[in-house]
Amino acid sequence: MPRIRYLLVLTSFIATPLLAADPDAEGCKDFYVSRLTGYSISDCTQSDFDSFVFAEGQTVATEVQGKIVLNRYKQPDDAAPNSAVKVQMNYLNALQAGGWTIVFNNPDLIVAKQIKNGEERWFQLDDNGGSFYDLHLAQKAGMQQSVVSSDDMASALNRDGRISLHINFDTGKSSIKPDSLPIVDQIAALMKSSPALQLGLEGNTDNVGNPQSNEALSLARAQAVVAAVAGKGIATSRMTAVGYGQDKPVADNGTEAGKAQNRRVDLVKK
């Protein structure tokens, strides 16, 4: 993960002397874009993988999945309150100076996007009351699969007969990304520890594209996992690859988070 560089927000609009800001709420900190001088974070939420809908107009919006942060900022109660216009102009200037693209801007919110160091970042300023405001921030990413141990896989297969694995592939391709190779290692370890075990590997996609191409892609991805496991010394005769495309969703394809869950390879005990 590239090191996060914070964008310093211009504060030239604020001419009034500022009182010391209150302490930030526990565990809260700036993310990509810093606060205006004199503000503290009164509350925050963050998730390593979730989704948020960023406005791109009055009737257009983009749902972004990845690391999602909400920071709520406020001035001290006894400070002379800044105007909402002052807050908005500070952020517009700072974002433009920092190379962000302003996607949408009206008196109620600012939405901006930046591609930097290969990362897609999103920003939204809203609920701007001058003395308080919210920043919604996102770092777009694909679904990250925690490495499930071979013992956990065995337990799930014995209990449920199957387990879903979110193995990352190149977009529209069947090449397994390096960050998912540890999952392949655990599948191989599982099969080595249970020499009689036979598995079906079922590829699944979201509903982007057409059903025919998705079925072919899901099969190619299941076959890629079979080949990778076979490369660890497991006989291909113990594994069967099949592709179901978009026909077996486990989540709502109407959201980016749901689509990420549907892009998976299921291991099924035979």
N, C-alpha and C positions, 0 to 999 in steps of 0.2 A: 504494500500500500504506500503510495507516495506520501511524503511528509506534508502535512497540512500547513499551508501558508495563510495567515490571516490577512484580510484586507482591512486596512485602517480607514475608518470612515472619516471624511472631512467634516470638520465642525466649525468652519468659518462663519456660518450663519448665526451661531450662538454667541451673542456678545455679552449677555448678562452674567455676572459672577455666579459660579455654580457651587453649591454645597457639596460636601463629600457624599458620595453615593452610599446607599445601604449595602451591607454584605450580600453577596449572591446567595441564593438558596443552595442548600447542600447538594453537591454533585453536578451543579449547572455550570456551563462555561460557553463562551462564544464558539461558533462553528462556521468556518469559512469567512463570515462577515462579522465584524465586531460591532459593539454597541456605540451609541452616541455618548460623548463625555457626560458624566454626571448621572448615568443610569445604572441600575443594577438588575440582575435577573431575579425576578420574584418567584418564578415557577418555570419548570421545564419538563419536557418528556422527550425521550429518544428511544429509537428502536434500531437495531442493526439490520433488520429487514422488515419493511412494512411498505405501505403505499400512501401517497397523498395526491390530491387533485389540485393542480395549479391552473389558475384561470389564464386563458389566452384571448379573452374578449368577453363580451357580455353573454354570449351563448356558446363559446368554445372553451374547452378545458382539456388538459393533458394529465393523465394519471401516471405518476412516476413511482417506481418501486426501487427500493434500496435502503440505504441508511436515512432515516427520517428524524428530524429534530424540530421541536417547537420550543422557542425561547420567548418568555414574556418579560418585557423590560418595563421599568418604571423609575420615575424620579423620586427623590425623597419627598415625603408628605409636606415638608415645610419649605420646599424649593419653589421659586417662581416658575410656574408651568410654561413649557414651550408650546407653541402652536403646532397643530397637525401639519400645516404647510411647511413649517420649519423642519420638522422631522423628515417629511417626504423629500424636500429639496436636498437635504444633506445626503440621503441615501441615493437619490438619482445621480447626484454629482459623483459620489464615491463609486457607485457601480460602473458608471461610464468610464471613469478614470481607471478602474481596475480591469477593463476589458470585457465586462459583462454586456450581453445584448439585452436591451429592454424589450421584453415580449409583449407586455401590456402595462398601461399606466392610466389611471384615472384618479379622481380625488379620494377614492376609497382604498386603493391598493396599488402596489407595484409588483410586477412579476418579471424576473430576469433569469437568464440562462447563460451558462459559461461552459465551454469545453477547454479544459486545462490539464496538461500532463496525461491526456487520454481519458480523463474523467469527465462525465457530464454532471454538472452541478445546477441546482435550481434554487431560486430565492423568491419568497413572497412576503411583502410587508402588508399587514392588514390590522384591523381593530386599532387603528391609529387615533388615539385621543390626545396626542401631543405629549402629555405627561406620562403616557403609557402607550405601548404598542407591542404587537406580536411579530416575530420572524419565523416563518416556516422555511426550512432548509432541507435539501435532499442531495444525496450523492447516489446517482443511479447505479444499480448493480443487478446482476442476475441472482437467482436464488442460490444461496450458499448452503451446501450440504455438510453438516457436521459429520465427521467420519464415524460411522457406526462400526463397532467392533464385530469381529466374526462371532463372538459369543452372543452379542445382542441379536445379530442376524439369525443365529441358530434358535434362540429363544422365540423370536417372532415367527419363524417358519414352523416351529413345533406347536406354537400356540394358535396362530392364525392361518398358517399355510402359505403366507406371502408377506413380503415387505416391500415398500416403495422406497426407491433411492433416487435422489435428485442429482444425477450425474450431469455435469456441465459439458456441453458440446459447442463447437464453433457454430455461429448462426447459420441455419440452413444447411449444415453439414453434419457428417457423422464422426468427425475427429474429436476424440475425447480431450478436453482441456487438461493441462498438467495438474491443476488443483484438485481434479477428481481421481487422479491415479491412485491415491491412498485407498479409495473405496474399492478399486479393482483388486488391490493387494488383500483387502479383507475378505472379498468374495473368494479369492484363491485360497486364503487361509482356512476359510469355512469348509471348502470342498476337500482340502487336504486332511482336515481333522475328521471328516465324515466321508470315508471312501465310497460308501454306498449311495450317497446323496446325489440325486439328479435334479436339475433345475430347468425350469422354463424362464427365459428372459423376455419380458413383454415390453416393447417400446411404446411410448405414448407421447402425443403432442398436444399443444393447445389448438384452437380453431382458426389460427391465422393461416391464410393460404386456402388451398382447395383440398377436399378429402382424399383424392387420389395421391397427390404429392405428399400429403402428410402421412398417409399409410406407408408409402415407399420410404420416406425419411425415418419414420419410427422403426421400420424393419432394419434399415441400414445401421441405425444406432444400436439396436439390440445386437445385431451381428458384430458390430465393433466391440461391444463389451465382451461377447463370447470370445472373439479373437484375442482381446487383451488378457482375459483370464487364461485362455489356452497358452498364451505366451509365458505364463507363470508355471507351466507344467501340468495343467489340468486337461484331461482328454476332452476333445470337442464332443465326443459321443455322449458325454454326461450332461450336455447343455443343448437346449433347443431355443432358437430365436424366432420371435413372431412380432409383427408390428400391427397395432390397432389404431394408429393414427390418432384422430380426435374423437374416436367413438366411445372412449371410456373415461370421461372427465371425473375428477374427484372434487373439483371446486368450480366456482363460477368463472366462466371464461369472459364475463363482462368486466372483470377487473384485472389489472396487471398482476396483482398478487395471486389471484386465482389461476391465471394462465401459467405462472411460474410453478405452481403446485402440479398442474396437469402435465408439464414437460418432465417426464420421469421414466425410469426403467423399473419395472416390478420384477422381483424374484419370486417365483412360484415353485413350491415344493411338489415334485412329481411322485 
